[in-house]
């Protein structure tokens, strides 16, 4: 059976209706047996004038071990890496995640997911979604007489 940790991360300040939808989505994901693992990678999500960004800490993970998908304004980041087992060693501390994980991020409607890009550098996976031109702020000049 596949087991993942799934958590939908929504923007700060989200209204209660959106939170209820998030809870329902998490329950639906759990119903299909994709919950129950003890770890999930740390993450950040932010935006600026040009885009929306999601960053996930995946130290030691190879790009081929991670899958990114976007469907219905939700970014899904899944990963699977086999645990290194060596019967000749005794583990004293194990804090670097192995196994499977899944993180879900609600994306704003004003991003262009077709132009998304992803870069993994120094143990951080950063996914960039540019904003659509109509969503970018612009300055309006005031005409005087």
GROMACS elastic network, one bead per residue, 0.5 to 0.9 nm:
[ bonds ]
;  ai    aj funct       b0    kb
    1    33     6  0.74765   500
    1    34     6  0.87611   500
    2    33     6  0.67565   500
    2    34     6  0.63154   500
    2    35     6  0.85837   500
    2   100     6  0.83841   500
    3    33     6  0.62033   500
    3    35     6  0.54232   500
    3    36     6  0.61829   500
    3    37     6  0.63511   500
    3   100     6  0.68872   500
    3   101     6  0.78905   500
    4    30     6  0.89172   500
    4    33     6  0.78903   500
    4    36     6  0.60887   500
    4    37     6  0.54654   500
    4    38     6  0.87433   500
    4    39     6  0.88723   500
    4    40     6  0.87429   500
    4    78     6  0.83879   500
    4    79     6  0.89462   500
    4    99     6  0.86700   500
    4   100     6  0.55323   500
    4   102     6  0.56294   500
    4   103     6  0.88903   500
    5    30     6  0.89307   500
    5    34     6  0.66667   500
    5    36     6  0.56877   500
    5    37     6  0.50560   500
    5    38     6  0.70273   500
    5    39     6  0.67315   500
    5    40     6  0.61999   500
    5   100     6  0.75743   500
    5   101     6  0.51073   500
    5   102     6  0.53878   500
    5   103     6  0.71895   500
    6    26     6  0.69681   500
    6    29     6  0.73182   500
    6    30     6  0.77549   500
    6    34     6  0.68931   500
    6    35     6  0.58288   500
    6    36     6  0.83453   500
    6    37     6  0.87575   500
    6    40     6  0.80182   500
    6   101     6  0.70993   500
    6   103     6  0.53093   500
    6   104     6  0.66469   500
    7    22     6  0.89229   500
    7    26     6  0.65770   500
    7    35     6  0.89565   500
    7    40     6  0.86051   500
    7   102     6  0.74154   500
    7   103     6  0.55004   500
    7   104     6  0.57218   500
    7   105     6  0.80423   500
    8    22     6  0.63837   500
    8    23     6  0.81750   500
    8    25     6  0.78702   500
    8    26     6  0.67133   500
    8    74     6  0.85263   500
    8    76     6  0.89409   500
    8   103     6  0.65395   500
    8   105     6  0.53314   500
    8   106     6  0.68134   500
    9    22     6  0.82659   500
    9    45     6  0.86517   500
    9   103     6  0.78227   500
    9   104     6  0.60902   500
    9   106     6  0.61963   500
   10    13     6  0.87345   500
   10    14     6  0.69995   500
   10    18     6  0.83858   500
   10    19     6  0.79433   500
   10    22     6  0.78256   500
   10   104     6  0.87287   500
   10   105     6  0.61294   500
   10   106     6  0.51965   500
   10   107     6  0.77827   500
   11    14     6  0.58856   500
   11    45     6  0.79767   500
   11    46     6  0.84518   500
   11   105     6  0.85994   500
   11   106     6  0.73399   500
   11   107     6  0.82489   500
   11   108     6  0.83816   500
   14    17     6  0.83339   500
   14    18     6  0.63885   500
   14    19     6  0.69375   500
   15    18     6  0.55636   500
   15    19     6  0.65246   500
   15    20     6  0.89692   500
   16    20     6  0.61879   500
   16    21     6  0.86753   500
   17    20     6  0.50982   500
   17    21     6  0.63627   500
   17    22     6  0.86910   500
   18    21     6  0.50322   500
   18    22     6  0.61712   500
   18    23     6  0.86414   500
   19    23     6  0.61903   500
   19    24     6  0.86663   500
   20    23     6  0.50638   500
   20    24     6  0.62607   500
   20    25     6  0.86452   500
   21    24     6  0.50864   500
   21    25     6  0.61771   500
   21    26     6  0.86490   500
   22    25     6  0.50579   500
   22    26     6  0.61876   500
   22    27     6  0.86140   500
   22   106     6  0.86359   500
   23    26     6  0.51001   500
   23    27     6  0.61913   500
   23    28     6  0.86182   500
   24    27     6  0.50382   500
   24    28     6  0.61274   500
   24    29     6  0.86231   500
   25    28     6  0.50296   500
   25    29     6  0.61828   500
   25    30     6  0.85807   500
   26    29     6  0.51047   500
   26    30     6  0.61624   500
   26    31     6  0.86325   500
   27    30     6  0.50050   500
   27    31     6  0.61384   500
   27    32     6  0.88892   500
   28    31     6  0.50501   500
   28    32     6  0.67277   500
   29    32     6  0.54625   500
   29    33     6  0.70219   500
   29    34     6  0.59521   500
   29    35     6  0.73928   500
   30    33     6  0.52439   500
   30    34     6  0.52719   500
   30    35     6  0.52716   500
   30    36     6  0.82977   500
   31    34     6  0.74294   500
   31    35     6  0.84689   500
   32    35     6  0.83732   500
   33    36     6  0.81518   500
   34    37     6  0.86455   500
   34   101     6  0.89604   500
   34   102     6  0.82536   500
   35   101     6  0.86884   500
   35   102     6  0.85849   500
   36    39     6  0.89058   500
   37    40     6  0.79835   500
   37    99     6  0.84687   500
   37   100     6  0.74513   500
   37   101     6  0.72822   500
   39    97     6  0.66468   500
   39    98     6  0.86584   500
   39   100     6  0.86264   500
   39   101     6  0.72179   500
   40    43     6  0.88702   500
   40    97     6  0.77151   500
   40   100     6  0.86363   500
   40   101     6  0.58670   500
   40   102     6  0.72460   500
   40   103     6  0.73173   500
   41    56     6  0.63303   500
   41    57     6  0.57127   500
   41    58     6  0.65388   500
   41    97     6  0.75553   500
   41   101     6  0.77354   500
   41   102     6  0.88096   500
   41   103     6  0.80955   500
   42    55     6  0.84745   500
   42    56     6  0.58730   500
   42    57     6  0.54743   500
   42    58     6  0.82067   500
   43    54     6  0.72164   500
   43    55     6  0.54376   500
   43    57     6  0.61664   500
   43   103     6  0.89409   500
   44    53     6  0.80600   500
   44    54     6  0.58083   500
   44    55     6  0.50990   500
   44    56     6  0.65735   500
   44    57     6  0.87964   500
   45    52     6  0.74623   500
   45    53     6  0.55059   500
   45    55     6  0.62530   500
   45    56     6  0.88169   500
   45   105     6  0.84488   500
   46    51     6  0.85690   500
   46    52     6  0.58935   500
   46    53     6  0.53606   500
   46    54     6  0.67439   500
   46    55     6  0.87587   500
   47    50     6  0.76113   500
   47    51     6  0.55672   500
   47    53     6  0.58837   500
   47    54     6  0.88251   500
   48    51     6  0.56050   500
   48    52     6  0.66601   500
   48    53     6  0.85381   500
   49    52     6  0.86332   500
   49   131     6  0.78404   500
   49   135     6  0.88396   500
   49   136     6  0.61085   500
   49   137     6  0.68706   500
   50   129     6  0.86718   500
   50   130     6  0.59136   500
   50   131     6  0.56255   500
   50   132     6  0.85479   500
   50   133     6  0.88251   500
   50   136     6  0.67357   500
   51   111     6  0.70867   500
   51   112     6  0.89192   500
   51   128     6  0.68041   500
   51   129     6  0.54639   500
   51   132     6  0.84492   500
   51   136     6  0.87271   500
   52   107     6  0.80696   500
   52   108     6  0.80174   500
   52   111     6  0.71138   500
   52   127     6  0.84439   500
   52   128     6  0.60949   500
   52   129     6  0.51395   500
   52   130     6  0.63340   500
   52   131     6  0.69441   500
   53   126     6  0.68832   500
   53   127     6  0.56857   500
   53   129     6  0.61964   500
   53   130     6  0.85292   500
   54   105     6  0.80906   500
   54   125     6  0.80933   500
   54   126     6  0.57192   500
   54   127     6  0.51629   500
   54   128     6  0.67136   500
   54   129     6  0.85620   500
   55   124     6  0.65196   500
   55   125     6  0.54777   500
   55   127     6  0.62829   500
   55   128     6  0.87303   500
   56    77     6  0.88954   500
   56   123     6  0.85145   500
   56   124     6  0.57005   500
   56   125     6  0.51552   500
   56   126     6  0.65545   500
   56   127     6  0.86041   500
   57   123     6  0.59655   500
   57   125     6  0.63874   500
   57   126     6  0.88663   500
   58    61     6  0.55229   500
   58    62     6  0.85341   500
   58    96     6  0.88813   500
   58    97     6  0.84071   500
   58   120     6  0.86615   500
   58   122     6  0.88933   500
   58   123     6  0.51048   500
   58   124     6  0.56961   500
   58   125     6  0.67342   500
   59    62     6  0.87445   500
   59    96     6  0.77522   500
   59    97     6  0.87757   500
   59   122     6  0.73894   500
   59   124     6  0.68778   500
   60    96     6  0.86264   500
   60   122     6  0.89801   500
   60   123     6  0.63722   500
   61    64     6  0.83974   500
   61    65     6  0.66144   500
   61    66     6  0.78714   500
   61    79     6  0.87318   500
   61    81     6  0.76194   500
   61    98     6  0.89272   500
   61   123     6  0.73353   500
   62    65     6  0.54503   500
   62    66     6  0.72991   500
   62    81     6  0.88548   500
   62   120     6  0.87205   500
   63    66     6  0.55269   500
   63    67     6  0.81174   500
   63   120     6  0.72613   500
   63   125     6  0.87591   500
   64    67     6  0.75250   500
   64    79     6  0.88662   500
   65    78     6  0.84038   500
   65    79     6  0.55533   500
   65    80     6  0.56520   500
   65    81     6  0.62085   500
   66    77     6  0.69929   500
   66    78     6  0.56341   500
   66    80     6  0.67596   500
   66    81     6  0.87056   500
   67    76     6  0.78841   500
   67    77     6  0.57723   500
   67    78     6  0.51527   500
   67    79     6  0.61904   500
   67    80     6  0.89418   500
   68    75     6  0.70587   500
   68    76     6  0.57185   500
   68    78     6  0.66054   500
   68    79     6  0.89158   500
   68   118     6  0.88788   500
   69    74     6  0.81613   500
   69    75     6  0.57684   500
   69    76     6  0.51499   500
   69    77     6  0.67201   500
   69    78     6  0.85881   500
   70    73     6  0.65334   500
   70    74     6  0.55587   500
   70    76     6  0.62101   500
   70    77     6  0.89666   500
   70   107     6  0.89146   500
   70   113     6  0.74024   500
   71    74     6  0.54440   500
   71    75     6  0.67773   500
   71    76     6  0.80833   500
   72    75     6  0.85284   500
   72   106     6  0.88926   500
   72   107     6  0.87102   500
   73   105     6  0.84129   500
   73   106     6  0.59656   500
   73   108     6  0.68242   500
   73   109     6  0.66627   500
   73   113     6  0.83733   500
   74   104     6  0.64789   500
   74   105     6  0.54864   500
   74   107     6  0.55060   500
   74   108     6  0.88091   500
   75   103     6  0.80775   500
   75   104     6  0.55897   500
   75   105     6  0.50137   500
   75   106     6  0.63828   500
   75   107     6  0.67231   500
   76   102     6  0.69111   500
   76   103     6  0.58617   500
   76   105     6  0.65887   500
   76   106     6  0.89720   500
   77   101     6  0.80884   500
   77   102     6  0.55863   500
   77   103     6  0.51727   500
   77   104     6  0.63981   500
   77   105     6  0.83637   500
   78   100     6  0.73981   500
   78   101     6  0.56422   500
   78   103     6  0.65064   500
   78   104     6  0.87074   500
   79    99     6  0.78743   500
   79   100     6  0.54814   500
   79   101     6  0.53752   500
   79   102     6  0.65368   500
   80    98     6  0.73223   500
   80    99     6  0.53608   500
   80   101     6  0.66516   500
   81    84     6  0.89955   500
   81    97     6  0.87542   500
   81    98     6  0.55288   500
   81   100     6  0.64985   500
   82    85     6  0.87934   500
   82    98     6  0.63383   500
   82    99     6  0.55692   500
   82   100     6  0.83920   500
   83    97     6  0.87114   500
   83    98     6  0.54387   500
   83    99     6  0.61121   500
   84    98     6  0.83365   500
   85    88     6  0.88792   500
   85    89     6  0.84961   500
   86    89     6  0.57968   500
   86    90     6  0.84819   500
   87    90     6  0.76975   500
   91    94     6  0.69110   500
   94    97     6  0.78095   500
   97   100     6  0.85287   500
   97   101     6  0.89539   500
   98   101     6  0.85762   500
  107   110     6  0.84659   500
  107   111     6  0.75213   500
  107   113     6  0.89903   500
  107   129     6  0.89765   500
  108   111     6  0.61144   500
  109   112     6  0.82936   500
  110   130     6  0.88759   500
  110   131     6  0.59488   500
  110   132     6  0.58489   500
  110   133     6  0.88653   500
  110   134     6  0.81722   500
  110   135     6  0.59387   500
  110   136     6  0.89932   500
  111   114     6  0.89215   500
  111   115     6  0.89072   500
  111   116     6  0.88995   500
  111   129     6  0.59636   500
  111   130     6  0.57244   500
  111   132     6  0.54339   500
  111   135     6  0.79889   500
  112   115     6  0.57395   500
  112   116     6  0.69507   500
  112   129     6  0.61308   500
  112   130     6  0.57169   500
  112   131     6  0.58352   500
  112   132     6  0.56485   500
  113   116     6  0.51137   500
  113   117     6  0.88274   500
  113   128     6  0.89330   500
  113   129     6  0.59450   500
  113   130     6  0.75980   500
  113   131     6  0.88723   500
  114   117     6  0.89691   500
  114   129     6  0.84211   500
  115   128     6  0.85569   500
  115   129     6  0.66556   500
  115   130     6  0.67583   500
  116   127     6  0.70070   500
  116   128     6  0.55183   500
  116   130     6  0.67183   500
  117   126     6  0.83041   500
  117   127     6  0.57310   500
  117   128     6  0.52961   500
  117   129     6  0.68409   500
  117   130     6  0.89066   500
  118   125     6  0.69262   500
  118   126     6  0.55780   500
  118   128     6  0.61963   500
  119   124     6  0.80926   500
  119   125     6  0.57269   500
  119   126     6  0.53612   500
  119   127     6  0.65952   500
  119   128     6  0.84952   500
  120   123     6  0.66165   500
  120   124     6  0.54895   500
  120   126     6  0.62496   500
  120   127     6  0.87368   500
  121   124     6  0.53918   500
  121   125     6  0.65652   500
  121   126     6  0.81641   500
  122   125     6  0.84736   500
  130   133     6  0.88483   500
  131   134     6  0.81383   500
  131   135     6  0.61897   500
  131   136     6  0.65770   500
  132   135     6  0.53716   500
  132   136     6  0.68312   500
  133   136     6  0.54303   500
  133   137     6  0.86381   500
  134   137     6  0.79938   500
